[in-house]
Amino acid sequence: MNIDQMWERLALHQSYADQRGYGEAWARMCAERTPEAAEAAAAAAWAVLATQAWWAAWAAARGATDEATGWIEKAEGRE
């Protein structure tokens, strides 16, 4: 793959980036093709994905806590 093909493939990700909230930075990166624009797009994508990962971990922890609490209540006859 050459550099032009890489940029074409990155542009295919635009609708996903738009849906996830970092589309403006992604479009700028694909248009400018500069290291600065690429760093900004990476930071924007990372911020969104890190937030999603945090919520997923929180939900998993909450579910695990709720499940553990349910087992304790059941074991103690308080269900």
N, C-alpha and C positions, 0 to 999 in steps of 0.2 A: 504494500500500500504506500502510495506517495502522500506528500503533505496535502495536496489538493483533495485527494480522496478522503483523507482524515477529516478535513473541514466539511466536506459534503456529508459525511456520516454524522458528524456532530450536529449539523443543521437538522437532521432527521429527528433529533431529540427535542426540537423546539416545542411541539404541541404538549409534550409531557412537562417540559419546563414551565410552560404557560399555566398548565393546570395546577402545578405544585407551588407556584408563586415566585419563581426565580427566572421567569421568561424574559424579562427586560434585560437582565444581565447576560443571559444566554444569547439573546439576539445581538446584543452589542458585541459579544465575543466573536460570534460567527461573521459579523459584518466587518469588524476592525482587524481581526486575526492578529492581535498583539498579545504579548505576554501579560501586560497590565489588564487587558480586558479578560483574558483567560483566568487570571488570578481572581478578579472580581466575580466572575461566573462561578468559579470553584467555591469561593467563600459564600456566595449566595446559596448555592446548592447545598453546601455543607450545613449552613444554618437551618435550612428547611429540614434536611434529613436528620440532623441532630435533634431538632425539636420533635420530629415524628418518633425517633427512637426513644426519646425521653418519655413521651406519652405512652408508648407501647410498654416500656419497662414499668412505668407507674401503674398502668392497668394490670400488668401481670402481677406486680407486687400486691396490688389491691385485691386482685382475685385470689391470690395465694393466702393473703391475710384473712379474707372473708371465708375461704374454705377452711383454714385452720381454726378460725373462730367457731364455725359451724360444727366442726368435729369436737371441739372442747365442750361446747354447749350440749351436744348430743351425748358425749361421754358423761357429763355431769347431770344429765336428765333435764336440761333446761330448754330443749328445742321447741 
